[in-house]
Amino acid sequence: MLTLFHRDLGGQGLSPLIILHGLLGSSRNWQTTGRDLALTHHVLTLDARNHGESAHADGMGYAEMTADLLGWLDANVSGPVTLLGHSMGGKTAMRFACRHPEKVARLIVVDIAPKTYRWAQHRAEFAAMNELDLATLKSRGEAEQRMEATVPNWAMRKFLATNLSRSAEGGWRWQVNLPVLTAALSELEANPLDADDNFTGPTLFIAGGKSDYVGPNDHAGIRRHFPQATIDVLAGAGHNPHMDSREEFVRTVNSACLGN
């Protein structure tokens, strides 16, 4: 179990909402949406192990991330919480809710399903990051240009480059634990749940209408593990509904949590 870094985005005194980011993301990615949600919740966003400002470790599976979250909650929050996870964070949130239901008042899973994925685009992105020569790199902009042949999507290149930070010597380094994440990719693609895992509490799945991560064929599998699940599709959003359709996303979360 590792000690996780977190950001408090406001709403002290309101019911706690804990946010888990996706692969290669961090709590930084949720600051704008998190502050919107802080009007109705006490919002705390965590950096997963090997991401952001949290510690690095060799283990990078959902069992380890579930243990990290349990330790963080025991140290920082009293009582059950609303647990929201996006993509990789959604897989962690699903597993955590099934294994520790007494800690979760409500589960919200964003654009991911309880199944195994094969993310060809992630493999290209990891290849681009690993091939980048940091010793000769002058700026994040230059990193984006060098990755263009392997990662043609401009927004994705910018996202990957947010993981670059200045080293103590003034050069560039990956803030994420790139070797461990690269080695763990197949494990992170896998279904985090066992066949008998289930969570019977209130559950909301939010899917992007322009994303292929959650489709109608996934609904039966979702409800097998989460019998109370409601599945909402935000038609204009891709894999990041909290960014692509932020206002609608916030309304959807608040409606589920507050019964409006």
Backbone hydrogen bonds in HBPLUS format (Angstrom, degrees):
<---DONOR---> <-ACCEPTOR-->    atom                        ^
c    i                          cat <-CA-CA->   ^        H-A-AA   ^      H-
h    n   atom  resd res      DA  || num        DHA   H-A  angle D-A-AA Bond
n    s   type  num  typ     dist DA aas  dist angle  dist       angle   num
A0047-ASP N   A0005-PHE O   2.93 MM  42  5.52 159.5  1.97 158.1 156.2     1
A0007-ARG N   A0045-THR O   2.79 MM  38  5.25 154.9  1.86 151.0 159.6     2
A0045-THR N   A0007-ARG O   2.95 MM  38  5.25 158.7  2.00 150.6 155.7     3
A0009-LEU N   A0043-VAL O   2.91 MM  34  5.38 157.9  1.96 153.1 159.0     4
A0043-VAL N   A0010-GLY O   2.96 MM  33  5.87 149.3  2.06 171.6 176.6     5
A0014-LEU N   A0011-GLY O   2.98 MM   3  5.71 161.3  2.01 148.7 151.4     6
A0042-HIS N   A0015-SER O   2.91 MM  27  5.67 167.3  1.92 131.1 135.1     7
A0082-THR N   A0016-PRO O   3.06 MM  66  6.28 177.4  2.06 157.4 158.2     8
A0017-LEU N   A0042-HIS O   2.81 MM  25  5.81 162.1  1.84 148.9 146.8     9
A0044-LEU N   A0017-LEU O   2.98 MM  27  6.28 163.1  2.00 162.4 165.0    10
A0018-ILE N   A0082-THR O   2.89 MM  64  6.27 162.0  1.92 169.2 173.1    11
A0084-LEU N   A0018-ILE O   2.82 MM  66  6.00 177.3  1.82 176.5 175.8    12
A0019-ILE N   A0044-LEU O   2.94 MM  25  6.30 158.0  1.99 151.4 156.9    13
A0046-LEU N   A0019-ILE O   3.12 MM  27  6.37 166.8  2.14 176.2 172.0    14
A0020-LEU N   A0084-LEU O   2.82 MM  64  6.24 150.2  1.91 153.1 162.6    15
A0086-HIS N   A0020-LEU O   2.99 MM  66  6.29 160.1  2.03 163.1 167.0    16
A0025-GLY N   A0022-GLY O   2.98 MM   3  5.29 154.0  2.05 131.3 131.7    17
A0029-ASN N   A0026-SER O   3.11 MM   3  5.77 144.6  2.24 116.5 123.3    18
A0030-TRP N   A0027-SER O   3.14 MM   3  5.57 158.4  2.19 112.3 118.7    19
A0031-GLN N   A0028-ARG O   3.27 MM   3  5.54 172.0  2.28 117.4 117.1    20
A0034-GLY N   A0030-TRP O   2.68 MM   4  5.39 147.1  1.78 143.2 154.7    21
A0035-ARG N   A0031-GLN O   3.00 MM   4  6.01 150.2  2.09 138.1 144.3    22
A0036-ASP N   A0032-THR O   3.19 MM   4  6.53 148.1  2.30 143.4 152.1    23
A0037-LEU N   A0033-THR O   2.96 MM   4  6.30 157.1  2.02 151.3 157.4    24
A0038-ALA N   A0034-GLY O   2.92 MM   4  6.11 124.0  2.24 135.3 150.7    25
A0039-LEU N   A0036-ASP O   3.34 MM   3  6.02 166.9  2.36 114.6 117.1    26
A0040-THR N   A0037-LEU O   3.06 MM   3  5.78 163.2  2.09 119.2 124.1    27
A0041-HIS N   A0037-LEU O   3.02 MM   4  6.07 130.0  2.27 141.3 155.1    28
A0051-HIS N   A0048-ALA O   3.07 MM   3  5.41 136.9  2.26 141.2 137.7    29
A0050-ASN N   A0055-ALA O   2.99 MM   5  5.95 172.0  2.00 144.6 146.3    30
A0177-ASN N   A0050-ASN O   3.11 MM 127  4.96 157.5  2.16 129.7 131.2    31
A0054-SER N   A0051-HIS O   3.10 MM   3  5.96 151.9  2.18 152.7 155.4    32
A0065-MET N   A0061-GLY O   3.04 MM   4  6.35 162.2  2.07 150.6 156.0    33
A0066-THR N   A0062-TYR O   2.89 MM   4  5.86 148.1  1.99 137.8 146.1    34
A0067-ALA N   A0063-ALA O   3.05 MM   4  6.28 154.8  2.12 143.4 149.9    35
A0068-ASP N   A0064-GLU O   2.91 MM   4  6.20 156.1  1.97 149.7 156.5    36
A0069-LEU N   A0065-MET O   3.04 MM   4  6.20 159.5  2.08 142.3 147.2    37
A0070-LEU N   A0066-THR O   3.00 MM   4  6.25 158.3  2.05 148.0 153.8    38
A0071-GLY N   A0067-ALA O   3.01 MM   4  6.25 165.1  2.04 152.4 155.8    39
A0072-TRP N   A0068-ASP O   2.92 MM   4  6.19 157.5  1.97 149.6 156.3    40
A0073-LEU N   A0069-LEU O   2.88 MM   4  6.08 168.3  1.89 156.8 159.3    41
A0074-ASP N   A0070-LEU O   2.97 MM   4  6.14 165.2  2.00 151.9 156.2    42
A0075-ALA N   A0071-GLY O   3.12 MM   4  6.26 142.9  2.26 140.1 149.5    43
A0075-ALA N   A0072-TRP O   3.14 MM   3  5.17 124.1  2.47  94.9 109.1    44
A0076-ASN N   A0072-TRP O   2.93 MM   4  5.99 133.8  2.15 146.9 159.9    45
A0076-ASN N   A0073-LEU O   3.22 MM   3  5.15 132.1  2.47  94.7 107.3    46
A0077-VAL N   A0073-LEU O   2.93 MM   4  5.16 166.4  1.94 144.3 144.9    47
A0081-VAL N   A0103-LYS O   2.94 MM  22  6.34 153.4  2.01 140.1 140.3    48
A0105-ALA N   A0081-VAL O   2.74 MM  24  5.24 149.4  1.83 131.0 140.4    49
A0083-LEU N   A0106-ARG O   2.88 MM  23  6.29 161.1  1.91 167.8 168.2    50
A0108-ILE N   A0083-LEU O   2.81 MM  25  6.07 158.9  1.86 160.2 158.0    51
A0085-GLY N   A0108-ILE O   2.96 MM  23  6.48 153.6  2.03 161.1 167.9    52
A0110-VAL N   A0085-GLY O   2.82 MM  25  6.04 162.8  1.85 161.8 162.3    53
A0089-GLY N   A0086-HIS O   2.82 MM   3  4.80 127.6  2.10 146.3 130.9    54
A0087-SER N   A0110-VAL O   3.12 MM  23  6.27 166.8  2.14 166.2 165.2    55
A0090-GLY N   A0087-SER O   2.84 MM   3  4.86 123.6  2.16  97.7 113.8    56
A0091-LYS N   A0087-SER O   3.01 MM   4  6.48 145.7  2.13 153.1 162.7    57
A0091-LYS N   A0088-MET O   3.11 MM   3  5.16 121.5  2.47  95.5 109.7    58
A0092-THR N   A0088-MET O   3.07 MM   4  6.47 157.3  2.13 149.9 156.0    59
A0093-ALA N   A0089-GLY O   2.86 MM   4  6.05 156.8  1.91 142.5 149.5    60
A0094-MET N   A0090-GLY O   2.89 MM   4  6.08 156.0  1.95 145.7 151.5    61
A0095-ARG N   A0091-LYS O   3.11 MM   4  6.32 170.9  2.12 150.7 152.6    62
A0096-PHE N   A0092-THR O   2.86 MM   4  6.03 163.4  1.89 153.6 158.9    63
A0097-ALA N   A0093-ALA O   2.92 MM   4  6.05 166.3  1.94 151.4 154.7    64
A0098-CYS N   A0094-MET O   3.09 MM   4  6.33 157.3  2.15 149.8 155.8    65
A0099-ARG N   A0095-ARG O   2.95 MM   4  6.13 153.3  2.02 150.5 158.1    66
A0100-HIS N   A0096-PHE O   2.70 MM   4  5.62 148.8  1.80 156.4 163.8    67
A0103-LYS N   A0100-HIS O   2.99 MM   3  5.73 163.0  2.02 123.6 129.0    68
A0104-VAL N   A0101-PRO O   3.15 MM   3  5.30 158.8  2.20 107.8 114.2    69
A0107-LEU N   A0202-PRO O   3.02 MM  95  6.41 165.2  2.04 155.4 159.2    70
A0204-LEU N   A0107-LEU O   2.85 MM  97  6.30 154.4  1.92 153.4 162.0    71
A0109-VAL N   A0204-LEU O   2.85 MM  95  6.30 158.7  1.89 158.5 165.8    72
A0206-ILE N   A0109-VAL O   2.85 MM  97  6.25 161.7  1.88 160.6 166.5    73
A0111-ASP N   A0206-ILE O   2.69 MM  95  5.81 160.9  1.72 160.5 167.0    74
A0115-LYS N   A0113-ALA O   2.87 MM   2  5.64 128.3  2.14 110.8  94.9    75
A0117-TYR N   A0189-GLU O   2.82 MM  72  5.00 162.7  1.85 140.6 145.6    76
A0122-HIS N   A0119-TRP O   3.11 MM   3  5.28 124.3  2.43  99.2 112.8    77
A0123-ARG N   A0119-TRP O   3.28 MM   4  6.68 151.2  2.37 148.4 155.7    78
A0124-ALA N   A0120-ALA O   3.20 MM   4  6.59 150.6  2.29 147.7 155.2    79
A0125-GLU N   A0121-GLN O   2.97 MM   4  6.23 155.3  2.04 146.1 153.2    80
A0126-PHE N   A0122-HIS O   2.82 MM   4  6.06 162.1  1.85 154.3 158.4    81
A0127-ALA N   A0123-ARG O   3.00 MM   4  6.10 151.3  2.08 137.8 146.0    82
A0128-ALA N   A0124-ALA O   2.98 MM   4  6.24 157.4  2.03 147.9 153.3    83
A0129-MET N   A0125-GLU O   3.02 MM   4  6.31 157.6  2.07 148.5 154.3    84
A0130-ASN N   A0126-PHE O   2.92 MM   4  6.08 164.2  1.94 151.4 155.7    85
A0131-GLU N   A0127-ALA O   2.96 MM   4  6.05 143.2  2.10 146.1 155.6    86
A0132-LEU N   A0129-MET O   3.31 MM   3  5.38 150.2  2.41  99.6 108.0    87
A0137-LEU N   A0134-LEU O   3.24 MM   3  4.95 158.4  2.29  98.1 104.6    88
A0143-ALA N   A0139-SER O   3.14 MM   4  6.48 148.8  2.24 138.9 147.5    89
A0143-ALA N   A0140-ARG O   3.03 MM   3  4.91 114.1  2.48  91.3 107.8    90
A0144-GLU N   A0140-ARG O   2.93 MM   4  6.29 154.8  1.99 153.7 159.8    91
A0145-GLN N   A0141-GLY O   3.12 MM   4  6.42 155.1  2.19 144.1 150.4    92
A0146-ARG N   A0142-GLU O   2.96 MM   4  6.24 159.2  2.00 151.4 156.6    93
A0147-MET N   A0143-ALA O   3.10 MM   4  6.29 141.8  2.25 146.1 155.6    94
A0148-GLU N   A0145-GLN O   3.20 MM   3  5.29 159.8  2.25 105.3 111.4    95
A0150-THR N   A0147-MET O   3.15 MM   3  5.63 128.4  2.43 110.8 122.9    96
A0151-VAL N   A0147-MET O   2.78 MM   4  5.74 159.6  1.82 163.7 170.3    97
A0157-ARG N   A0153-ASN O   3.06 MM   4  6.40 156.7  2.12 152.4 158.9    98
A0158-LYS N   A0154-TRP O   3.08 MM   4  6.41 158.8  2.13 152.4 157.7    99
A0159-PHE N   A0155-ALA O   2.99 MM   4  6.22 153.3  2.06 143.5 151.2   100
A0160-LEU N   A0156-MET O   2.86 MM   4  6.15 163.5  1.89 157.2 160.4   101
A0161-ALA N   A0157-ARG O   3.00 MM   4  6.16 156.9  2.06 146.7 153.0   102
A0162-THR N   A0159-PHE O   3.13 MM   3  5.35 144.0  2.26 102.0 112.3   103
A0163-ASN N   A0160-LEU O   3.08 MM   3  5.81 162.7  2.11 117.4 123.0   104
A0164-LEU N   A0161-ALA O   3.05 MM   3  5.47 166.8  2.06 115.9 118.6   105
A0175-GLN N   A0163-ASN O   2.73 MM  12  5.42 177.7  1.73 177.6 176.8   106
A0165-SER N   A0173-ARG O   2.90 MM   8  5.54 163.2  1.93 160.0 165.5   107
A0173-ARG N   A0165-SER O   2.87 MM   8  5.54 147.9  1.97 160.6 170.9   108
A0167-SER N   A0171-GLY O   2.88 MM   4  5.21 159.4  1.92 122.1 128.3   109
A0170-GLY N   A0167-SER O   2.98 MM   3  5.22 161.7  2.01 109.5 115.2   110
A0181-LEU N   A0177-ASN O   3.01 MM   4  6.20 167.1  2.03 161.9 166.1   111
A0182-THR N   A0178-LEU O   2.89 MM   4  5.94 161.0  1.93 153.8 159.0   112
A0183-ALA N   A0179-PRO O   3.07 MM   4  6.25 162.0  2.10 145.5 150.1   113
A0184-ALA N   A0180-VAL O   2.97 MM   4  6.09 137.8  2.15 141.5 153.3   114
A0185-LEU N   A0182-THR O   3.43 MM   3  5.47 169.6  2.44 106.1 108.8   115
A0187-GLU N   A0184-ALA O   2.97 MM   3  5.22 115.7  2.39 105.2 121.4   116
A0188-LEU N   A0184-ALA O   2.90 MM   4  6.16 151.5  1.99 157.1 166.6   117
A0189-GLU N   A0185-LEU O   2.91 MM   4  6.16 137.3  2.09 146.1 158.2   118
A0190-ALA N   A0187-GLU O   3.28 MM   3  5.28 142.1  2.43  95.1 105.3   119
A0197-ASP N   A0194-ASP O   3.08 MM   3  5.35 167.3  2.10 114.5 118.3   120
A0199-PHE N   A0225-HIS O   2.91 MM  26  6.37 151.6  1.99 166.3 173.2   121
A0230-THR N   A0203-THR O   2.93 MM  27  6.31 149.0  2.03 143.5 150.9   122
A0205-PHE N   A0230-THR O   2.79 MM  25  6.14 166.2  1.81 165.9 170.4   123
A0232-ASP N   A0205-PHE O   2.83 MM  27  6.20 161.1  1.87 171.5 174.5   124
A0207-ALA N   A0232-ASP O   2.85 MM  25  6.24 163.9  1.88 159.3 164.7   125
A0234-LEU N   A0207-ALA O   2.85 MM  27  6.22 163.6  1.88 173.8 173.4   126
A0211-SER N   A0208-GLY O   3.08 MM   3  5.05 163.2  2.11 107.4 111.4   127
A0209-GLY N   A0234-LEU O   2.83 MM  25  5.43 167.4  1.84 135.9 131.6   128
A0210-LYS N   A0237-ALA O   2.74 MM  27  5.66 165.3  1.76 168.4 163.4   129
A0218-ASP N   A0215-GLY O   2.87 MM   3  5.48 160.4  1.91 121.2 127.9   130
A0219-HIS N   A0216-PRO O   3.20 MM   3  5.45 158.7  2.25 108.9 115.0   131
A0222-ILE N   A0218-ASP O   3.01 MM   4  6.28 153.7  2.08 153.6 161.8   132
A0223-ARG N   A0219-HIS O   3.01 MM   4  6.26 166.5  2.03 153.9 156.3   133
A0224-ARG N   A0220-ALA O   2.94 MM   4  6.09 132.0  2.18 140.4 153.6   134
A0226-PHE N   A0222-ILE O   2.80 MM   4  5.84 146.8  1.91 146.8 157.9   135
A0229-ALA N   A0226-PHE O   2.97 MM   3  5.43 158.0  2.01 127.5 128.3   136
A0237-ALA N   A0234-LEU O   3.09 MM   3  5.65 168.8  2.10 124.4 127.8   137
A0243-MET N   A0240-ASN O   2.90 MM   3  5.50 155.9  1.96 119.9 127.5   138
A0244-ASP N   A0240-ASN O   2.83 MM   4  5.95 173.1  1.83 161.9 163.6   139
A0245-SER N   A0241-PRO O   3.01 MM   4  5.29 158.8  2.05 128.9 135.4   140
A0249-PHE N   A0245-SER O   2.80 MM   4  5.93 157.6  1.85 159.4 167.2   141
A0250-VAL N   A0246-ARG O   2.89 MM   4  6.14 163.8  1.92 157.7 160.5   142
A0251-ARG N   A0247-GLU O   3.01 MM   4  6.25 162.1  2.05 147.5 152.5   143
A0252-THR N   A0248-GLU O   2.90 MM   4  6.08 155.5  1.96 147.5 154.3   144
A0253-VAL N   A0249-PHE O   2.96 MM   4  6.26 162.9  1.99 156.0 159.7   145
A0254-ASN N   A0250-VAL O   2.92 MM   4  6.08 169.4  1.93 154.1 157.4   146
A0255-SER N   A0251-ARG O   2.82 MM   4  5.90 154.8  1.88 147.4 154.7   147
A0256-ALA N   A0252-THR O   3.09 MM   4  6.29 157.2  2.14 145.8 151.0   148
A0257-CYS N   A0253-VAL O   2.97 MM   4  6.18 159.6  2.01 151.6 157.7   149
A0258-LEU N   A0254-ASN O   2.75 MM   4  5.61 158.6  1.79 150.7 156.3   150
A0259-GLY N   A0255-SER O   2.89 MM   4  5.19 127.3  2.17 129.3 137.5   151
